[in-house]
Amino acid sequence: MKPLILVTNDDGITSKGIRTLVETMQTIGDVVVVAPNSPQSGMGHAITIGEPLRLYETHIFDQVTEYECSGTPADCVKLAKNYVLQDRKPDLVVSGINHGSNSSISVLYSGTMSAAIEAAIEGIPAIGFSLNDFREDADFSHATELIRQITETALQNGIPTGVALNVNIPAKSDVPLRGVKICRQAKAKWQEKFDYRVDPHGRGYLWMAGDFVNFDTEKEDTDVWALENNYISVVPCQYDLTDYGTLNTLATWDL
Amino acid sequence: MKPLILVTNDDGITSKGIRTLVETMQTIGDVVVVAPNSPQSGMGHAITIGEPLRLYETHIFDQVTEYECSGTPADCVKLAKNYVLQDRKPDLVVSGINHGSNSSISVLYSGTMSAAIEAAIEGIPAIGFSLNDFREDADFSHATELIRQITETALQNGIPTGVALNVNIPAKSDVPLRGVKICRQAKAKWQEKFDYRVDPHGRGYLWMAGDFVNFDTEKEDTDVWALENNYISVVPCQYDLTDYGTLNTLATWDL
């Protein structure tokens, strides 16, 4: 029996990246799509609790059960598991292919990875795929066969329970990809700058823009190093934020 | 010199919880507020990248420099550090007091804690405070002195770099609080149910509701246990999602 694969993303159901992922997953299993009806980049692990959700069937793809949702990527996974599919638990959740990389700290801001992590919380094996090219018409052609291989390998080996894989793929270039590297999340941050402008009504507004600052430049075991050196990076992610190393320190505080 | 304390939250700048926190922090240091202009519960680590931000000075509090922002809690911290304050780095960021607990897995969905974690990413000591009472008129009176003590102790001892404290406080009851416990994040999830309704225009919509499912019921070292037993829970949180225990497993895969 073919595996049941739930596909979602954060760029929205009409993006090129999810179309590529749906077509790739159709070579592996039965595909169900529940994806946002609008771009949700940067939504992190947001969920919709103050207002209701809309969920409508769509007919964008060939031979796929598919729905667009007004909510966030994490909402899509919750809706898919508990409302659309109910007693049919997916064998795998894949999210993406994101237009833009989600390496390092970006995993926290990423709707793509939050959907995958939401699946991991639900005990479903999950992979988020991102391409290091944020253009709307990004070229995914060099990535599809590798995505298929990584997905097949993950299904065969079994992703450990509670883990979601964060897979980042270099942008297409003249140089062939050098392979796949298992990595840790690079220590880094975004250094924001704000661009103040005045709207036609005389009121100020601000655009947030940022530069990526890598604190891990000399280490070769990070996802950022892998991408910069034309490898696909795979980071296993989990969702227990406890800093276990600090528990003993805090225990000495007089609280 | 008094410490500079940045206050934010996710319930919005007009909520009772942030007013309580501002007043408590004014007994400790100089306070600057940058907080959302609307409720942002469940926004997780979302940031605003597809549209501009509005930031306006407000005059809600006494003797405080204060701004309301159209963005998310994480946006507020980025704006405060890089635009409002610029060369004056806060000594501490506090977020809350949230109306509702953010124990266990809720830390991922919490705007309150994402603001604190954003500060940790920026290298600023940070604490998120949440009360286990989601009512708009929740009673914070039993919590303020303890919040003051925890904050003073954290400032004296120094929160390790890259760590944000997730502090959850039991709701007010007839029983006095039993003290503070250093905890780990309980293993749990939300089990969602969706309530389908039809709007006056004949179109369907869904409300998401959930039951909390605790997989850690027999353990006494978790934040959920602490809250259930009338302790304040303190979980040190970090933001490297890498599952280090799985790196070696994945290295055996034929990728």
Interface residues (C-beta under 8 A of the other chain):
Chain A: P39 S41 G42 M43 G44 H45 A46 I47 T48 I49 G50 P52 L53 R54 L55 T72 A74 D75 K78 L79 K81 N82 Y83 I105 V107 L108 Y109 S114 I117 I121 E122 Q149 I150 T153 A154 N157 P160 G162 V163 L165 N166 G179 V180 I182 R184 Q185 K187 K189 Q191 E192 K193 F194 R197 R203 G204 Y205 L206 W207 M208 V234 V235 P236 C237 Q238 Y239 D240 L241 T242 D243 Y244 T246 L247 T249 L250 A251 W253 D254 L255
Chain B: P39 S41 G42 M43 G44 H45 A46 I47 T48 I49 G50 P52 L53 R54 L55 T72 A74 D75 K78 L79 K81 N82 Y83 I105 V107 L108 Y109 S114 I117 I121 E122 Q149 I150 T153 A154 N157 P160 G162 V163 L165 N166 G179 V180 I182 R184 Q185 K187 K189 Q191 E192 K193 F194 R197 R203 G204 Y205 L206 W207 M208 V234 V235 P236 C237 Q238 Y239 D240 L241 T242 D243 Y244 T246 L247 T249 L250 A251 W253 D254 L255
